[in-house]
Amino acid sequence: MARAKTFSLGDTYDGILSDLVRSGRFGTETEAVRAGIRMLADYEMRMQSLRQAIHAADAEIEAGLGKEYASSADLLADVMNEGDNH
């Protein structure tokens, strides 16, 4: 079973938390905090996924697998047509 946590949010965040419960958006302050932590965890997972994709793309470029474009319009056209090939 999880143990109770005690922490201070400060006046601004404490007010926001109270408003979320008072408005009926959340039943308790604990539910609201859990939702915020879930959002933060999801955000961190997305950022990690993006970092991995950037690392993979950088590795492809380093390996000479990148594609050069003459202009941004050419890049955009290639990206927009990418779905047509699948």
C-alpha atoms as a printed R data frame, in Angstrom:
   type eleno elety resid chain resno       x      y       z
1  ATOM     1    CA   MET     A     1   0.000  0.000   0.000
2  ATOM     2    CA   ALA     A     2   1.259  3.462  -0.870
3  ATOM     3    CA   ARG     A     3   2.344  5.654   1.975
4  ATOM     4    CA   ALA     A     4   1.038  9.176   2.447
5  ATOM     5    CA   LYS     A     5   3.137 12.015   1.048
6  ATOM     6    CA   THR     A     6   3.358 15.482   2.503
7  ATOM     7    CA   PHE     A     7   4.509 18.394   0.379
8  ATOM     8    CA   SER     A     8   3.795 22.047  -0.198
9  ATOM     9    CA   LEU     A     9   2.579 23.271  -3.577
10 ATOM    10    CA   GLY     A    10   2.628 26.972  -2.849
11 ATOM    11    CA   ASP     A    11  -0.347 29.302  -2.936
12 ATOM    12    CA   THR     A    12  -0.785 29.372  -6.712
13 ATOM    13    CA   TYR     A    13  -0.820 25.616  -7.266
14 ATOM    14    CA   ASP     A    14  -2.762 24.984  -4.066
15 ATOM    15    CA   GLY     A    15  -5.462 27.328  -5.378
16 ATOM    16    CA   ILE     A    16  -5.535 25.611  -8.755
17 ATOM    17    CA   LEU     A    17  -5.830 22.222  -7.074
18 ATOM    18    CA   SER     A    18  -8.697 23.445  -4.877
19 ATOM    19    CA   ASP     A    19 -10.479 24.920  -7.904
20 ATOM    20    CA   LEU     A    20 -10.189 21.629  -9.800
21 ATOM    21    CA   VAL     A    21 -11.923 19.797  -6.966
22 ATOM    22    CA   ARG     A    22 -14.474 22.552  -6.250
23 ATOM    23    CA   SER     A    23 -15.486 22.689  -9.925
24 ATOM    24    CA   GLY     A    24 -16.128 18.938  -9.927
25 ATOM    25    CA   ARG     A    25 -13.373 18.189 -12.448
26 ATOM    26    CA   PHE     A    26 -11.816 15.853  -9.856
27 ATOM    27    CA   GLY     A    27 -13.353 14.222  -6.812
28 ATOM    28    CA   THR     A    28 -10.329 14.757  -4.609
29 ATOM    29    CA   GLU     A    29  -7.057 16.639  -4.649
30 ATOM    30    CA   THR     A    30  -5.273 13.267  -4.780
31 ATOM    31    CA   GLU     A    31  -7.067 12.400  -8.037
32 ATOM    32    CA   ALA     A    32  -5.989 15.721  -9.532
33 ATOM    33    CA   VAL     A    33  -2.356 15.223  -8.477
34 ATOM    34    CA   ARG     A    34  -2.370 11.681  -9.903
35 ATOM    35    CA   ALA     A    35  -3.721 13.007 -13.208
36 ATOM    36    CA   GLY     A    36  -0.955 15.603 -13.308
37 ATOM    37    CA   ILE     A    37   1.706 12.999 -12.605
38 ATOM    38    CA   ARG     A    38   0.260 10.731 -15.329
39 ATOM    39    CA   MET     A    39   0.432 13.640 -17.783
40 ATOM    40    CA   LEU     A    40   4.030 14.318 -16.804
41 ATOM    41    CA   ALA     A    41   4.941 10.629 -17.170
42 ATOM    42    CA   ASP     A    42   3.299 10.510 -20.635
43 ATOM    43    CA   TYR     A    43   5.154 13.659 -21.648
44 ATOM    44    CA   GLU     A    44   8.476 12.212 -20.467
45 ATOM    45    CA   MET     A    45   7.851  8.983 -22.422
46 ATOM    46    CA   ARG     A    46   7.077 10.981 -25.583
47 ATOM    47    CA   MET     A    47  10.228 13.059 -25.112
48 ATOM    48    CA   GLN     A    48  12.304  9.888 -24.678
49 ATOM    49    CA   SER     A    49  10.781  8.451 -27.844
50 ATOM    50    CA   LEU     A    50  11.572 11.647 -29.751
51 ATOM    51    CA   ARG     A    51  15.151 11.646 -28.440
52 ATOM    52    CA   GLN     A    52  15.555  8.070 -29.655
53 ATOM    53    CA   ALA     A    53  14.158  8.969 -33.082
54 ATOM    54    CA   ILE     A    54  16.518 11.940 -33.323
55 ATOM    55    CA   HIS     A    55  19.456  9.751 -32.298
56 ATOM    56    CA   ALA     A    56  18.506  7.153 -34.948
57 ATOM    57    CA   ALA     A    57  18.176  9.864 -37.611
58 ATOM    58    CA   ASP     A    58  21.535 11.351 -36.634
59 ATOM    59    CA   ALA     A    59  23.102  7.880 -36.927
60 ATOM    60    CA   GLU     A    60  21.596  7.454 -40.408
61 ATOM    61    CA   ILE     A    61  22.989 10.816 -41.479
62 ATOM    62    CA   GLU     A    62  26.418  9.927 -40.059
63 ATOM    63    CA   ALA     A    63  26.275  6.664 -42.044
64 ATOM    64    CA   GLY     A    64  25.615  8.612 -45.240
65 ATOM    65    CA   LEU     A    65  22.012  7.476 -45.519
66 ATOM    66    CA   GLY     A    66  20.573 10.983 -45.446
67 ATOM    67    CA   LYS     A    67  18.920 12.628 -48.415
68 ATOM    68    CA   GLU     A    68  19.763 16.157 -49.472
69 ATOM    69    CA   TYR     A    69  17.128 18.503 -50.830
70 ATOM    70    CA   ALA     A    70  17.697 21.468 -53.121
71 ATOM    71    CA   SER     A    71  15.010 23.488 -51.366
72 ATOM    72    CA   SER     A    72  12.519 23.401 -48.542
73 ATOM    73    CA   ALA     A    73   9.776 23.054 -51.147
74 ATOM    74    CA   ASP     A    74  11.364 19.820 -52.379
75 ATOM    75    CA   LEU     A    75  11.546 18.512 -48.801
76 ATOM    76    CA   LEU     A    76   7.908 19.439 -48.187
77 ATOM    77    CA   ALA     A    77   6.793 17.762 -51.417
78 ATOM    78    CA   ASP     A    78   8.656 14.579 -50.439
79 ATOM    79    CA   VAL     A    79   7.114 14.570 -46.961
80 ATOM    80    CA   MET     A    80   3.619 15.224 -48.292
81 ATOM    81    CA   ASN     A    81   3.966 12.390 -50.834
82 ATOM    82    CA   GLU     A    82   5.350  9.930 -48.272
83 ATOM    83    CA   GLY     A    83   1.874  8.592 -47.428
84 ATOM    84    CA   ASP     A    84   1.222  7.799 -51.088
85 ATOM    85    CA   ASN     A    85   3.955  5.158 -51.074
86 ATOM    86    CA   HIS     A    86   2.457  3.122 -48.209
